Amino acid sequence: MAAAYVLYGRFVGRVLGIDTVRETPAHTLRDDVDYVPTRPSILFGHHFASIAGAGPIVGPVLAAQFGWLAVALWVVLGCAFIGAVHDFAVLFLSVRNQGRSIGTIIESLMGYWGRVLFLLFCLATLILVIAQFTILVAGTFVSAPAVATASLLFIALAAVFGTLVYRKGINFVLASAVFVPLMFGGVWLGTRWPLDLARFGLTPESARGVWTVVLLAYCFAASVLPVWMLLQPRDYLNSYLLYVMIALGVAGIFVAAPAVNLPAFAGWRVANPRSGLTDPVLPMLFVTIACGACSGFHALVASGTTAKQVASERHLRPVAYGGMLVEGLLALVALIAVAWMTQGEYADALKAQSEVSLFARGLAGFSVRLGVPLEAGVVFVSLALAAFLMTTLDTATRLARFTWQELLLPRGGGEVPDRARLRSVFANSYTATGVAVAVSAALVFSAGAKGLWPLFASANQLLAALALLGVTLWLVRNGKRGLIAFLPMVFMITVSGLALMNLFWQNITKWRAGGFADGGVLTLATLCLIALALALVVFAALRMRRRD
């Protein structure tokens, strides 16, 4: 990965045409609200906290069923030659297009209807992100009640921190010196007063439902509240938890030196411990591990917030290409956290526990060798993961709102005209957020909710392929070496398309056998994603042929 950063990352930068003298939108459009020149170290923390949700943890833990070597190869090679290139190129294009979203960039390459189709796909993917990560966080709160206590305290601390710093003028360094220790104190308070809803007579399933409603309400509030009140302070305070967790994991692995007992390769078809179905390595390995190797969600983050804060194009490689490699490192840590088990132990554990719990237990077990008590380590890692997940949740909800609003913009962008009153009502922040949260809630509470991860992962990978398609069009149109994006795009379209077809047949079989409640929702969702992707690919091919 280090060699890839120095060698291939530099080569990609030359192909794109990085210009260290050229002014970025953070300077030319500076408003100190969205467009703000930011130090690369701070920007890296913001970008990494936003992109590194549960994906680099859940994906490798689930994919370990295929064998540790298969997972490790895809993470390392996928990061270096596909995922990092995707993030780097999309961030570059956004910076070169006034910090605009990838959807607006697609319009300049494929026209208005290309933008509409792409944004519809983005919206579908974001809704899947919100639904899947709500399920994961609610499950974590039920299995580790201490995490629920600490997370709620963390939200309150972030809101107070943001108000004091941005509205009361309290010194930023002084506030940090007070609130960062308070945040870590929340971990201790969580272990002392865990918020276990079972005390109120709720079953685990009922408790999960309550937490789901609370989390969706939080997502709505985080999307419509001013960014300084919650999202910015959460990102800042989150970074301390995330860095400490990664450092603890890496140090624990080197000190504990656990044996790897999972097989290197489990075969071309593997029995899924949870579903009981047989999953083929190709394509399921490459979509089960999404964020740890390549993720379309990163394109939305890079062109949504990060591009507006880049102070110089020389920062693009460390923030985007480097950020993806660090996420790959986290994915390898997640793999090792379960690779010490035998195949039978792993299968039994996966049936009984969530991926987040397995990761937390594995890392906490390694950190015992560093003198950290096991339960304290579990709570801390779980809290850090909940911070990952909730950061992704509120970011995804806000991005879904932006995407919905951008869908309603007229041809060529610009503001919604005053005469279009109905469009203005639907473009309202509250309406846009409500639509995203309502559809996500319907998915969470549907009978097929347990099968959302493969669908989310497949859609996420296909979104990355479509973003690489846009990058390829730009490179070809500007006479640059398009192969750096074209070959990854072809690979990602192939594996994600095969995965969606596989999921379509699995769910339609369930629908036929057990009725609409068993597989109907996921069948229709998968079919919609396939149709949107096919339409975009055909549209792009026609535009490329015309070269206009």
C-alpha positions in Angstrom: 0.0 0.0 0.0 2.9 2.4 0.8 4.5 1.6 -2.6 1.1 2.1 -4.3 0.8 5.6 -2.7 4.2 6.7 -3.7 4.3 5.1 -7.2 0.9 4.5 -8.6 -0.8 7.4 -6.7 1.8 9.8 -8.2 1.3 8.3 -11.7 -2.5 8.8 -11.4 -1.9 12.4 -10.3 0.2 13.0 -13.4 -2.5 11.5 -15.7 -5.2 13.7 -14.1 -3.0 16.8 -14.4 -2.6 18.0 -10.8 -1.7 21.7 -10.8 -0.3 22.9 -7.4 -0.5 26.5 -8.5 -4.1 26.6 -9.7 -6.6 28.1 -7.2 -9.2 25.7 -5.8 -12.9 26.5 -5.2 -12.2 26.7 -1.5 -10.4 30.0 -2.4 -12.3 31.3 -5.4 -15.8 30.6 -3.9 -14.9 31.0 -0.3 -17.9 31.7 1.9 -16.6 30.3 5.3 -19.8 28.1 5.4 -19.3 25.4 2.8 -16.2 26.6 0.9 -13.4 26.9 3.4 -9.6 26.3 2.7 -8.7 23.6 5.2 -5.4 22.2 6.4 -4.7 18.8 4.8 -4.4 17.1 8.2 -7.8 18.4 9.3 -9.4 17.7 6.0 -8.0 14.1 6.0 -9.7 13.6 9.4 -13.1 14.9 8.1 -12.9 12.9 4.9 -11.8 9.7 6.6 -14.4 10.0 9.3 -17.1 10.4 6.7 -16.1 7.6 4.3 -15.0 5.0 6.9 -18.4 3.8 8.2 -19.1 0.1 9.0 -18.1 -1.0 5.5 -14.4 -1.7 6.1 -15.4 -3.7 9.2 -18.7 -5.5 8.3 -17.5 -6.4 4.7 -14.3 -8.2 5.6 -15.9 -10.0 8.6 -18.6 -11.3 6.4 -16.3 -12.1 3.5 -13.9 -14.1 5.7 -16.1 -17.1 4.9 -14.3 -17.2 1.5 -10.9 -17.4 3.1 -8.4 -14.9 4.5 -6.1 -14.8 1.4 -8.9 -14.0 -1.0 -10.0 -11.2 1.3 -6.5 -9.8 1.8 -5.7 -9.8 -1.9 -8.9 -8.0 -2.9 -8.4 -5.4 -0.1 -4.8 -4.6 -1.0 -5.1 -4.7 -4.8 -8.6 -3.3 -4.9 -7.5 -0.3 -2.7 -4.4 0.4 -4.7 -5.7 0.1 -8.3 -9.5 0.7 -8.1 -10.8 2.2 -4.9 -8.1 4.8 -4.3 -8.1 5.8 -8.0 -11.9 6.2 -7.9 -11.7 8.5 -4.8 -8.7 10.5 -6.2 -10.3 11.0 -9.6 -13.8 12.0 -8.4 -12.3 14.5 -5.9 -10.1 15.9 -8.6 -13.1 16.3 -11.0 -15.2 18.0 -8.4 -12.4 20.4 -7.5 -12.1 21.2 -11.2 -15.9 21.8 -11.4 -16.3 24.4 -8.6 -16.7 21.8 -5.9 -19.9 20.5 -7.5 -21.4 17.1 -6.8 -20.7 14.1 -9.0 -24.2 14.3 -10.3 -23.7 17.8 -11.7 -20.4 16.6 -13.3 -22.3 13.7 -14.9 -24.7 16.2 -16.4 -21.7 18.0 -18.1 -20.6 14.7 -19.5 -23.9 12.9 -20.3 -26.5 15.7 -20.4 -29.6 16.4 -18.3 -31.1 12.9 -18.4 -27.8 11.3 -17.6 -27.7 13.4 -14.5 -31.3 12.4 -13.6 -30.6 8.7 -14.0 -27.3 9.0 -12.0 -28.9 10.9 -9.2 -31.8 8.4 -9.0 -29.2 5.7 -8.6 -27.3 7.8 -5.9 -30.6 8.3 -4.0 -31.4 4.6 -4.1 -27.9 3.7 -2.8 -28.0 6.3 0.0 -31.4 5.0 1.2 -29.9 1.6 1.3 -27.0 3.0 3.3 -29.3 4.6 5.8 -31.4 1.5 6.2 -28.5 -0.9 6.6 -26.5 1.2 9.0 -29.7 1.9 11.1 -30.0 -1.9 11.5 -26.4 -2.2 12.5 -26.4 0.6 15.1 -29.7 -0.5 16.6 -28.3 -4.1 16.9 -25.2 -2.7 18.6 -27.2 -0.7 21.1 -29.2 -3.9 22.0 -26.1 -6.2 22.3 -24.0 -3.5 24.0 -26.2 -1.2 26.1 -23.2 0.7 27.3 -22.6 1.9 23.8 -26.1 3.4 23.7 -25.5 5.4 26.8 -22.1 6.7 25.6 -23.5 7.5 22.1 -26.3 9.6 23.5 -23.9 11.5 25.7 -21.6 11.9 22.7 -24.4 13.6 20.7 -25.1 15.9 23.6 -21.5 16.8 24.0 -21.1 17.5 20.3 -24.1 19.8 20.3 -22.8 21.8 23.3 -19.3 21.9 21.8 -20.7 23.3 18.5 -22.8 25.9 20.2 -20.0 27.1 22.5 -17.4 27.3 19.7 -19.5 28.6 16.8 -22.0 30.8 18.6 -20.5 31.8 21.9 -17.0 32.3 20.6 -15.2 30.0 23.1 -11.6 29.3 22.1 -11.4 26.2 19.9 -8.3 24.8 21.6 -9.7 25.4 25.1 -13.0 23.7 24.2 -11.1 20.8 22.7 -9.0 20.4 25.9 -12.3 20.1 27.9 -14.6 18.1 25.5 -12.2 15.5 24.3 -11.5 14.1 27.8 -15.3 14.4 28.5 -15.9 12.3 25.4 -13.6 9.6 26.6 -15.3 9.9 30.0 -18.5 9.0 28.3 -17.0 5.5 27.6 -16.6 5.0 31.3 -20.0 6.3 32.1 -21.5 3.9 29.6 -19.9 0.9 31.4 -21.4 2.2 34.7 -24.9 3.0 33.5 -25.7 1.0 30.4 -29.0 1.9 28.8 -30.5 -1.6 28.6 -34.1 -1.4 27.5 -34.6 -5.0 28.8 -35.0 -3.3 32.3 -38.2 -1.8 31.0 -39.6 -5.2 30.1 -38.7 -5.0 26.4 -37.6 -8.1 24.4 -34.5 -7.7 22.3 -36.6 -7.5 19.1 -38.8 -4.7 20.7 -35.7 -2.9 22.0 -34.2 -3.0 18.5 -37.5 -1.5 17.1 -37.4 1.4 19.7 -33.7 2.2 18.9 -34.5 2.1 15.2 -37.2 4.8 15.6 -34.9 6.9 17.8 -32.0 6.6 15.2 -34.3 7.6 12.3 -35.5 10.6 14.3 -31.9 11.5 15.0 -31.1 11.2 11.2 -33.9 13.6 10.4 -32.8 16.2 13.0 -29.1 15.9 11.9 -30.1 16.5 8.3 -32.1 19.7 8.8 -30.1 21.3 11.7 -27.3 23.7 10.8 -24.1 21.9 10.1 -22.2 23.7 12.9 -24.6 22.4 15.5 -24.0 18.7 15.1 -22.2 17.4 12.1 -19.1 19.5 12.2 -18.4 19.0 16.0 -19.3 15.2 15.7 -16.8 14.8 12.9 -14.1 16.6 14.8 -14.6 14.7 18.1 -15.1 11.4 16.2 -11.6 11.6 14.8 -10.1 11.1 18.2 -12.1 7.9 18.8 -11.3 6.5 15.4 -7.6 7.1 15.5 -7.2 5.7 19.0 -9.3 2.6 17.9 -7.1 1.9 14.9 -3.9 2.5 16.9 -5.2 0.1 19.6 -6.1 -2.5 17.0 -2.8 -2.4 15.2 -0.7 -2.4 18.4 -2.8 -5.2 19.9 -2.3 -7.4 16.8 1.5 -6.9 16.8 1.7 -7.7 20.6 -0.7 -10.6 20.6 0.5 -12.0 17.3 -2.6 -14.2 16.8 -2.4 -17.3 14.7 -4.5 -17.3 11.6 -6.7 -20.4 11.7 -9.3 -19.7 8.9 -8.4 -21.3 5.6 -6.6 -19.2 3.0 -9.2 -20.2 0.4 -12.5 -21.9 1.2 -13.5 -22.9 -2.3 -15.2 -21.4 -5.3 -18.6 -21.8 -3.7 -19.1 -21.4 0.0 -22.1 -22.0 2.3 -23.2 -18.8 3.9 -23.5 -19.4 7.7 -26.5 -17.1 8.0 -28.6 -17.5 5.0 -27.8 -21.2 4.4 -27.4 -20.4 0.7 -24.3 -21.2 -1.3 -22.5 -18.0 -2.4 -20.0 -18.0 -5.3 -16.7 -16.3 -4.7 -17.1 -14.5 -8.0 -18.8 -12.0 -7.7 -19.9 -12.1 -4.1 -16.4 -11.5 -2.6 -16.0 -8.3 -4.5 -19.3 -6.8 -3.4 -19.4 -8.1 0.1 -16.2 -6.1 0.7 -17.3 -2.7 -0.5 -15.9 0.2 1.5 -12.7 -1.8 2.4 -11.6 -1.9 -1.2 -13.8 0.3 -3.4 -17.0 2.3 -2.5 -19.3 4.4 -4.6 -20.4 6.2 -1.4 -16.9 7.8 -1.3 -17.8 9.7 -4.6 -20.7 11.3 -2.9 -18.7 12.4 0.1 -15.7 13.6 -1.9 -17.8 15.7 -4.2 -20.3 16.6 -1.5 -18.2 18.2 1.2 -14.5 17.4 0.8 -14.0 19.1 -2.6 -15.2 22.5 -1.1 -12.5 22.4 1.5 -9.4 21.5 -0.5 -6.9 24.3 -0.2 -4.5 23.1 -2.9 -4.5 20.3 -5.5 -1.4 19.0 -3.9 -3.6 17.8 -1.1 -5.8 15.6 -3.3 -3.5 12.5 -3.3 -2.9 12.3 0.5 -6.6 13.0 1.3 -8.3 10.9 -1.3 -5.8 8.2 -2.4 -4.2 8.0 1.1 -7.6 8.0 2.9 -8.7 5.0 0.9 -5.5 3.1 1.7 -6.0 3.8 5.5 -9.5 2.4 5.1 -7.9 -0.7 3.5 -5.7 -1.0 6.6 -8.7 -1.0 8.8 -10.3 -3.7 6.6 -7.2 -5.9 7.1 -7.5 -5.3 10.9 -11.1 -6.4 10.7 -10.1 -9.5 8.9 -7.5 -10.5 11.5 -10.1 -9.8 14.2 -11.9 -13.0 13.1 -9.2 -14.9 11.2 -7.9 -16.4 14.5 -11.0 -18.6 14.8 -11.3 -21.9 13.1 -13.9 -22.2 10.3 -16.4 -23.9 12.5 -16.0 -21.4 15.3 -16.3 -18.5 12.8 -19.5 -20.0 11.4 -21.1 -20.5 14.8 -20.1 -16.9 15.9 -21.5 -15.4 12.8 -24.9 -17.0 13.4 -25.0 -15.8 17.0 -23.4 -12.3 16.9 -23.4 -9.3 14.6 -20.3 -8.4 12.6 -19.7 -5.4 14.8 -19.7 -7.5 18.0 -17.3 -10.0 16.4 -14.9 -7.2 15.5 -15.1 -5.6 18.9 -14.5 -8.9 20.7 -11.6 -9.8 18.5 -9.9 -6.4 18.9 -10.6 -6.2 22.6 -9.1 -9.7 23.0 -5.9 -8.6 21.3 -5.7 -5.4 23.4 -5.8 -7.4 26.7 -2.1 -8.0 26.0 -1.7 -4.2 26.2 -3.2 -4.1 29.7 -6.7 -3.1 28.6 -9.5 -5.0 30.5 -11.5 -7.1 28.0 -15.0 -5.6 28.8 -13.6 -2.0 28.7 -11.9 -2.8 25.4 -15.2 -4.2 24.0 -17.1 -1.1 25.1 -14.5 1.3 23.7 -14.3 -0.5 20.3 -18.1 -0.8 20.1 -18.4 2.9 20.9 -15.9 3.9 18.2 -17.7 1.7 15.8 -21.0 3.3 16.7 -19.4 6.6 16.1 -18.3 5.4 12.7 -21.8 4.1 11.9 -23.7 7.2 13.2 -21.3 9.5 11.3 -22.2 7.6 8.2 -25.9 7.7 9.1 -26.2 11.4 9.5 -23.9 12.1 6.5 -25.8 9.8 4.3 -29.2 11.3 5.3 -27.9 14.8 4.6 -26.5 13.6 1.2 -29.8 12.0 0.4 -31.5 15.3 1.1 -29.0 17.1 -1.2 -29.5 14.4 -3.9 -33.3 14.7 -3.8 -33.1 18.5 -4.0 -30.6 18.3 -6.9 -33.0 16.0 -8.7 -35.6 18.8 -8.7 -33.2 21.4 -10.1 -34.0 22.5 -13.7 -31.8 21.6 -16.6 -28.3 23.1 -16.2 -28.7 23.5 -12.5 -29.4 26.8 -10.8 -32.2 27.6 -8.3 -35.7 26.3 -8.5 -37.7 29.1 -10.2 -40.3 30.9 -8.0 -43.1 29.9 -10.4 -42.5 26.2 -9.7 -44.3 26.3 -6.3 -45.0 22.6 -6.2 -41.3 21.8 -7.0 -40.3 24.2 -4.3 -42.4 22.4 -1.7 -40.9 19.0 -2.7 -37.4 20.6 -2.7 -37.8 21.8 0.9 -35.2 20.5 3.3 -37.8 18.9 5.6 -39.7 17.3 2.7 -36.5 15.9 1.1 -35.3 14.5 4.4 -38.7 13.1 5.3 -38.8 11.2 2.0 -35.3 9.7 2.6 -36.1 8.7 6.2 -39.6 7.3 5.4 -38.4 5.0 2.6 -35.4 3.9 4.7 -37.8 3.1 7.6 -40.0 1.0 5.2 -36.9 -1.0 4.2 -35.7 -1.5 7.8 -39.1 -2.8 9.0 -39.7 -4.9 5.9 -39.5 -8.7 6.0 -36.4 -8.6 3.8 -34.4 -6.3 6.0 -31.9 -9.0 6.9 -30.9 -9.3 3.3 -30.1 -5.6 2.8 -26.3 -5.8 3.1 -25.7 -7.8 -0.1 -28.1 -5.4 -1.9 -26.4 -2.3 -0.4 -22.9 -3.6 -1.2 -23.9 -4.5 -4.8 -25.5 -1.1 -5.4 -22.5 0.7 -3.7 -20.1 -1.1 -6.0 -22.2 -0.4 -9.1 -22.3 3.3 -8.0 -18.5 3.3 -8.0 -18.5 1.7 -11.5 -20.8 4.5 -12.7 -18.6 7.2 -11.2 -15.6 5.6 -12.9 -17.6 5.6 -16.1 -17.9 9.4 -15.7 -14.2 9.7 -15.0 -13.5 7.6 -18.2 -15.6 9.9 -20.3 -13.8 12.9 -19.0 -10.3 11.4 -19.6 -11.2 10.3 -23.1 -12.8 13.7 -23.9 -9.6 15.5 -22.7 -7.2 13.2 -24.5 -5.8 11.6 -21.4 -5.0 8.0 -20.5 -8.5 6.6 -19.9 -7.3 3.1 -19.1 -6.6 4.0 -15.4 -10.4 4.4 -15.0 -11.8 2.3 -17.9 -10.3 -1.1 -16.7 -11.5 -0.6 -13.1 -14.9 0.5 -14.4 -15.3 -2.6 -16.6 -14.3 -4.9 -13.7 -16.6 -3.2 -11.2 -19.6 -3.2 -13.6 -19.0 -6.9 -14.3 -18.8 -8.0 -10.7 -21.6 -5.7 -9.4 -23.9 -6.6 -12.3 -23.4 -10.3 -11.7 -24.0 -9.8 -8.0 -27.3 -8.0 -8.6 -28.4 -10.7 -11.0 -27.6 -13.3 -8.4 -29.5 -11.4 -5.8 -32.4 -10.9 -8.1 -32.8 -14.7 -8.7 -32.3 -15.5 -5.0 -35.1 -13.1 -3.9 -37.5 -13.9 -6.7 -37.2 -17.6 -5.7 -38.0 -16.6 -2.1 -41.0 -14.5 -3.4 -42.4 -17.4 -5.4 -41.9 -19.9 -2.5 -43.1 -17.7 0.5 -45.0 -14.8 -1.0 -44.2 -11.1 -1.4 -43.2 -10.7 2.3 -40.3 -13.1 1.9 -38.5 -11.6 -1.1 -40.8 -9.2 -3.0 -39.3 -5.9 -1.7 -35.7 -6.9 -2.4 -36.7 -8.3 -5.8 -38.2 -5.1 -6.9 -35.4 -3.0 -5.4 -32.8 -5.1 -7.2 -34.7 -4.9 -10.5 -34.9 -1.1 -10.2 -31.1 -0.8 -9.7 -30.4 -3.1 -12.6 -32.7 -1.0 -14.9 -31.1 2.3 -13.8 -27.6 1.0 -14.3 -28.3 -0.5 -17.7 -29.9 2.8 -18.8 -26.9 4.8 -17.7 -24.4 2.5 -19.4 -26.3 2.7 -22.7 -26.7 6.4 -22.4 -22.9 6.9 -21.7 -22.0 4.6 -24.6 -24.1 6.7 -27.0 -22.6 9.9 -25.7 -19.1 8.6 -26.0 -19.9 7.5 -29.6 -21.1 11.0 -30.5 -18.1 12.6 -28.6 -20.3 15.6 -27.7 
